[in-house]
Amino acid sequence: MAEDARIEGQVEGSLVGRIVSELLGSPLNLALLGICSFLIYKIVASRRSTDTVPVREPDLPPLKKQDFTLEQLKEYDGKGSDGRVLIAVNGKVFDVTRGKRFYGPGGPYGLFAGHD
């Protein structure tokens, strides 16, 4: 039994030794090993830096349910003092303030803010 363990250790050691000698034996393999190591380091380092939690703006209190005229609705286009963004669809008003990057000024759907 002791001999079997010693033989398995030699086989594993020789396998590891062969892999290391193969990697370090050629300049091309050394260059590829260095490039792969660098890329793996960059991937791991970038994941660590993006794990930070972004600061969220405090939520505005809910708007009480009411009917809006078009003039009143135009005040809620994201440019006001509170930054609230409302959109109306077929007479139903939606508060889309959480999606200010999309529906607020300069966003791709900013034309819809404050309109029906």
C-alpha positions as CSV (number, residue, x, y, z in Angstrom):
1,M,0.0,0.0,0.0
2,A,2.8,2.4,0.8
3,E,4.4,1.6,-2.5
4,D,1.1,2.3,-4.4
5,A,0.8,5.7,-2.8
6,R,4.5,6.5,-3.6
7,I,3.9,5.4,-7.2
8,E,0.8,7.5,-7.6
9,G,2.7,10.5,-6.1
10,Q,5.5,10.0,-8.7
11,V,2.9,9.8,-11.5
12,E,1.2,13.0,-10.4
13,G,4.6,14.7,-9.8
14,S,5.8,13.7,-13.2
15,L,2.5,14.9,-14.7
16,V,2.9,18.3,-13.0
17,G,6.5,18.4,-13.9
18,R,5.8,17.7,-17.5
19,I,3.1,20.4,-17.7
20,V,5.5,23.0,-16.1
21,S,8.4,22.0,-18.3
22,E,6.1,22.2,-21.4
23,L,4.8,25.7,-20.4
24,L,8.3,27.1,-19.6
25,G,10.1,25.3,-22.4
26,S,9.1,27.5,-25.3
27,P,9.2,31.3,-25.6
28,L,5.8,31.3,-27.3
29,N,4.2,29.3,-24.5
30,L,5.8,31.8,-22.0
31,A,4.3,34.7,-23.9
32,L,0.9,33.1,-24.1
33,L,1.0,32.3,-20.4
34,G,1.9,35.9,-19.6
35,I,-0.9,37.3,-21.8
36,C,-3.5,34.9,-20.3
37,S,-2.4,35.7,-16.8
38,F,-2.7,39.4,-17.5
39,L,-6.2,39.1,-19.0
40,I,-7.4,37.0,-16.1
41,Y,-6.0,39.6,-13.7
42,K,-7.8,42.4,-15.5
43,I,-11.1,40.5,-15.5
44,V,-10.9,39.8,-11.8
45,A,-9.8,43.3,-10.9
46,S,-12.7,44.9,-12.9
47,R,-15.3,42.7,-11.2
48,R,-14.0,43.9,-7.8
49,S,-14.3,47.5,-8.7
50,T,-17.8,47.2,-10.1
51,D,-19.1,45.5,-6.9
52,T,-19.7,48.9,-5.3
53,V,-23.4,49.8,-4.8
54,P,-24.5,52.9,-6.6
55,V,-26.0,55.6,-4.4
56,R,-29.8,55.8,-5.0
57,E,-31.7,59.1,-4.8
58,P,-34.3,59.1,-2.1
59,D,-37.8,58.2,-3.3
60,L,-40.3,61.0,-3.6
61,P,-43.5,60.6,-1.6
62,P,-46.3,59.2,-3.7
63,L,-48.4,61.7,-5.6
64,K,-52.0,61.7,-4.5
65,K,-54.5,60.5,-7.1
66,Q,-56.1,63.3,-9.0
67,D,-57.1,64.3,-12.4
68,F,-54.6,66.4,-14.4
69,T,-55.2,68.9,-17.2
70,L,-52.7,69.0,-20.0
71,E,-51.3,72.2,-18.6
72,Q,-50.8,70.7,-15.1
73,L,-49.2,67.6,-16.6
74,K,-46.7,69.7,-18.5
75,E,-45.2,70.8,-15.1
76,Y,-44.1,67.2,-14.4
77,D,-41.6,66.8,-17.2
78,G,-38.5,66.3,-14.9
79,K,-37.3,69.9,-15.1
80,G,-39.2,71.0,-12.1
81,S,-37.8,71.5,-8.6
82,D,-38.8,68.0,-7.4
83,G,-37.7,66.3,-10.6
84,R,-40.9,64.3,-10.8
85,V,-41.7,62.8,-14.2
86,L,-45.3,61.9,-15.2
87,I,-46.6,60.4,-18.4
88,A,-50.2,59.9,-19.4
89,V,-51.4,57.2,-21.7
90,N,-55.0,57.4,-22.9
91,G,-55.9,59.6,-20.0
92,K,-54.3,57.4,-17.3
93,V,-51.3,59.1,-15.5
94,F,-48.2,57.1,-14.6
95,D,-45.4,58.3,-12.3
96,V,-42.1,57.3,-14.0
97,T,-39.7,59.2,-11.8
98,R,-37.7,56.1,-11.1
99,G,-36.9,55.8,-14.8
100,K,-35.7,59.4,-15.0
101,R,-32.8,58.4,-17.2
102,F,-35.2,57.2,-19.9
103,Y,-38.2,59.5,-19.5
104,G,-36.5,62.6,-18.1
105,P,-34.9,65.5,-20.0
106,G,-32.3,64.2,-22.5
107,G,-33.5,60.6,-22.2
108,P,-34.6,58.6,-25.2
109,Y,-38.2,58.9,-24.2
110,G,-38.0,62.4,-22.8
111,L,-40.5,63.7,-25.4
112,F,-43.2,61.7,-23.6
113,A,-42.7,63.3,-20.2
114,G,-45.4,65.7,-19.2
115,H,-47.6,64.7,-22.2
116,D,-50.6,62.4,-22.9
